[in-house]
Amino acid sequence: MRPNDLSEIHTLTLFKKMDENNFAAIIQAAYLQNFPAQVQLANEGDDADFLFFVIEGCVELFAAANGREATMAMVGPSESFILAAVLKDAPYLMSARTTEKSRVLMIPAQNIRDAFEKDEAFARTIILELAECYRTVIKDYKNLKLRTAVERLANRLLEFHCEQEETGVIELPYDKKRLAALLGMTPENLSRAFLTLKPYGVIVRGSKITLNDMKGLITLAKPNQLIDRHTK
């Protein structure tokens, strides 16, 4: 890896507080590679050989059973995935594939486990990362259990709006099929949910969404700080 690559990697949250020698050891066998879209990086059920970080681009985590497939999460820049499987030396519970041209860091799982045993600061950061992942799963589960499909969609649009400078116009970061899967809907149900939101000022033109009545949308969505990331 080039020196500027190493500097960029060292700024990732997981590595910021690591001892320099331990960081050097963890990264010596790592790979930083560019992948085109639709490259499968990990297979559900395989042993966890690597910890992955998305440096640029986007990776879809998905699972399959009984002839059905579902998107479980979308991973963006500076985020890692499949950390729990790496620490437990357990099989991947999800598969992973790029959705666009992506730059991905892959660190051998054994290097991660060795550093976890030796570096207290690194271990504490990993524990906090796993705690945050657990809380995210609980929030997603509450979202699915306690809200209608329309309410879930309304809150996801508010989340995108918060992430995209709050101009009243948002661009869906991925296609509607993946959005439907993340929200626990079929694509047909997602289309009906968008129609239901039309009286609340939601105008859909392909991947571009205009929000003309923020007050009305918020009233319908009922954001909750114990569920939603976009609440302030």
C-alpha positions as CSV (number, residue, x, y, z in Angstrom):
1,M,0.0,0.0,0.0
2,R,1.1,3.6,-0.7
3,P,1.9,5.8,2.3
4,N,-1.1,8.0,1.7
5,D,-3.3,4.8,1.7
6,L,-1.9,3.9,5.1
7,S,-2.6,7.4,6.4
8,E,-6.2,7.2,5.2
9,I,-6.7,3.8,6.8
10,H,-5.2,4.9,10.1
11,T,-7.9,7.6,10.4
12,L,-10.7,5.0,10.4
13,T,-12.4,4.9,13.8
14,L,-11.4,1.3,14.5
15,F,-7.7,2.1,14.1
16,K,-7.3,5.7,15.4
17,K,-6.2,4.8,19.0
18,M,-4.1,1.7,18.1
19,D,-0.5,1.4,19.1
20,E,1.6,2.1,16.0
21,N,3.4,-1.2,16.1
22,N,0.2,-3.1,16.4
23,F,-1.3,-1.1,13.5
24,A,1.7,-2.0,11.4
25,A,1.3,-5.7,12.2
26,I,-2.4,-5.7,11.5
27,I,-2.0,-4.0,8.2
28,Q,1.0,-5.8,6.8
29,A,-1.0,-8.6,5.1
30,A,-4.0,-6.4,4.2
31,Y,-5.2,-5.8,0.7
32,L,-6.7,-2.5,-0.7
33,Q,-8.3,-3.2,-4.0
34,N,-10.7,-1.6,-6.5
35,F,-13.7,-3.7,-7.6
36,P,-16.3,-3.1,-10.3
37,A,-20.0,-3.4,-9.5
38,Q,-21.6,-6.8,-8.7
39,V,-18.5,-8.5,-7.4
40,Q,-19.2,-10.9,-4.6
41,L,-16.8,-10.3,-1.7
42,A,-18.1,-12.8,0.9
43,N,-20.4,-15.8,0.8
44,E,-23.0,-16.6,3.4
45,G,-21.9,-19.7,5.3
46,D,-18.2,-19.4,4.4
47,D,-15.5,-19.0,7.2
48,A,-14.8,-15.4,8.0
49,D,-11.3,-15.0,6.5
50,F,-11.3,-11.2,6.2
51,L,-12.6,-8.1,7.9
52,F,-13.8,-5.7,5.2
53,F,-13.8,-1.9,5.1
54,V,-15.5,0.2,2.4
55,I,-13.1,3.0,1.6
56,E,-15.1,4.3,-1.5
57,G,-18.3,3.0,-3.1
58,C,-21.0,0.9,-1.6
59,V,-21.5,-2.8,-0.6
60,E,-24.8,-4.6,-0.2
61,L,-25.1,-7.2,2.6
62,F,-27.7,-9.8,1.7
63,A,-29.0,-13.3,2.7
64,A,-30.9,-16.1,1.0
65,A,-33.1,-19.0,2.1
66,N,-35.8,-21.2,0.6
67,G,-35.4,-19.6,-2.8
68,R,-35.7,-16.1,-1.5
69,E,-33.1,-13.3,-1.2
70,A,-33.2,-10.1,0.9
71,T,-31.0,-7.1,1.3
72,M,-30.0,-6.8,4.9
73,A,-27.9,-3.6,4.9
74,M,-26.0,-1.2,2.7
75,V,-22.4,-0.3,3.7
76,G,-20.9,3.0,2.7
77,P,-17.4,4.7,3.0
78,S,-15.4,4.3,6.2
79,E,-17.7,1.5,7.4
80,S,-16.7,-2.1,8.2
81,F,-18.7,-5.2,7.8
82,I,-18.9,-8.8,9.3
83,L,-16.8,-7.8,12.4
84,A,-18.7,-10.2,14.7
85,A,-18.0,-13.2,12.5
86,V,-14.3,-12.3,12.4
87,L,-13.9,-12.0,16.2
88,K,-15.8,-15.3,16.8
89,D,-14.0,-17.1,14.0
90,A,-17.4,-18.1,12.8
91,P,-19.1,-18.4,9.4
92,Y,-20.5,-15.3,7.6
93,L,-24.2,-14.9,8.3
94,M,-24.5,-12.7,5.2
95,S,-23.1,-12.4,1.7
96,A,-21.6,-9.2,0.4
97,R,-21.3,-7.7,-3.1
98,T,-20.4,-4.3,-4.5
99,T,-23.3,-2.2,-5.9
100,E,-21.0,0.2,-7.7
101,K,-17.3,0.6,-8.4
102,S,-15.8,0.3,-4.9
103,R,-12.4,0.5,-3.1
104,V,-12.3,-2.1,-0.4
105,L,-9.8,-2.9,2.4
106,M,-9.5,-6.5,3.4
107,I,-7.6,-7.5,6.6
108,P,-7.0,-11.1,7.5
109,A,-9.3,-12.2,10.3
110,Q,-6.4,-13.7,12.3
111,N,-4.6,-10.3,12.3
112,I,-7.7,-8.7,13.8
113,R,-8.0,-11.4,16.5
114,D,-4.3,-11.1,17.4
115,A,-4.6,-7.3,17.8
116,F,-7.7,-7.6,19.8
117,E,-5.8,-9.7,22.4
118,K,-2.7,-7.4,22.5
119,D,-4.1,-3.9,22.1
120,E,-6.4,-2.6,24.8
121,A,-7.4,0.6,23.0
122,F,-8.2,-1.4,19.8
123,A,-10.2,-3.9,21.9
124,R,-12.2,-1.1,23.5
125,T,-13.0,0.4,20.1
126,I,-14.1,-2.9,18.7
127,I,-16.4,-3.4,21.7
128,L,-18.0,0.0,21.2
129,E,-18.4,-0.7,17.5
130,L,-20.2,-4.0,18.2
131,A,-22.4,-2.3,20.8
132,E,-23.3,0.3,18.2
133,C,-24.1,-2.4,15.7
134,Y,-26.3,-4.2,18.3
135,R,-28.2,-1.0,19.0
136,T,-28.7,-0.4,15.2
137,V,-30.2,-3.9,14.9
138,I,-32.6,-3.3,17.8
139,K,-33.7,0.1,16.2
140,D,-34.3,-1.6,12.9
141,Y,-36.3,-4.4,14.5
142,K,-38.4,-1.8,16.4
143,N,-38.9,0.0,13.1
144,L,-40.2,-3.2,11.5
145,K,-42.4,-4.2,14.4
146,L,-43.9,-0.9,15.5
147,R,-44.6,0.9,12.2
148,T,-46.6,0.5,9.1
149,A,-44.9,0.3,5.8
150,V,-45.8,3.9,5.0
151,E,-44.4,5.1,8.3
152,R,-41.1,3.2,7.6
153,L,-40.8,4.7,4.2
154,A,-41.6,8.3,5.5
155,N,-38.9,8.0,8.1
156,R,-36.3,6.6,5.7
157,L,-37.0,9.6,3.4
158,L,-36.5,11.9,6.3
159,E,-33.2,10.1,7.0
160,F,-32.0,10.6,3.4
161,H,-33.1,14.2,3.6
162,C,-31.0,14.7,6.7
163,E,-28.0,13.1,5.1
164,Q,-28.3,15.1,1.9
165,E,-28.1,18.7,3.2
166,E,-31.8,19.1,3.8
167,T,-32.7,21.0,0.5
168,G,-36.1,19.5,0.1
169,V,-34.9,17.2,-2.7
170,I,-33.2,13.9,-2.2
171,E,-31.6,11.3,-4.5
172,L,-32.2,7.7,-3.6
173,P,-28.7,6.3,-2.9
174,Y,-29.7,2.9,-4.3
175,D,-32.4,1.4,-6.4
176,K,-36.0,0.9,-5.2
177,K,-35.8,-2.9,-5.1
178,R,-33.1,-2.6,-2.4
179,L,-34.9,0.1,-0.6
180,A,-38.0,-2.1,-0.5
181,A,-36.0,-5.0,0.9
182,L,-34.4,-2.8,3.6
183,L,-37.9,-1.6,4.7
184,G,-39.4,-5.1,4.8
185,M,-41.6,-4.6,1.7
186,T,-42.1,-6.0,-1.7
187,P,-41.4,-3.6,-4.6
188,E,-45.2,-3.4,-5.3
189,N,-45.8,-2.4,-1.7
190,L,-43.2,0.2,-1.9
191,S,-44.9,1.7,-5.0
192,R,-48.2,1.8,-3.1
193,A,-46.5,3.4,-0.1
194,F,-45.1,6.2,-2.3
195,L,-48.6,6.8,-3.7
196,T,-49.9,7.1,-0.1
197,L,-47.3,9.7,0.6
198,K,-48.2,11.9,-2.4
199,P,-50.8,13.9,-0.4
200,Y,-48.0,14.6,2.1
201,G,-45.9,16.4,-0.6
202,V,-43.8,13.5,-1.7
203,I,-43.2,13.7,-5.5
204,V,-41.3,10.8,-7.1
205,R,-39.5,11.2,-10.4
206,G,-37.3,8.1,-10.9
207,S,-34.6,8.2,-8.2
208,K,-35.2,11.9,-7.4
209,I,-37.7,12.6,-4.6
210,T,-39.1,16.1,-3.8
211,L,-40.4,16.7,-0.4
212,N,-42.9,19.7,-0.6
213,D,-44.5,19.4,2.8
214,M,-42.0,18.6,5.4
215,K,-44.3,19.5,8.3
216,G,-47.0,17.1,7.0
217,L,-44.4,14.3,6.3
218,I,-43.0,14.6,9.8
219,T,-46.5,14.5,11.4
220,L,-47.1,11.3,9.5
221,A,-43.7,9.7,10.2
222,K,-43.6,10.5,13.9
223,P,-39.8,10.4,14.2
224,N,-38.6,8.7,17.4
225,Q,-35.1,9.3,18.8
226,L,-35.1,5.7,20.2
227,I,-35.5,4.4,16.6
228,D,-34.4,6.9,14.1
229,R,-30.9,8.2,13.2
230,H,-32.3,11.4,11.6
231,T,-33.8,12.7,14.9
232,K,-32.1,15.6,16.5
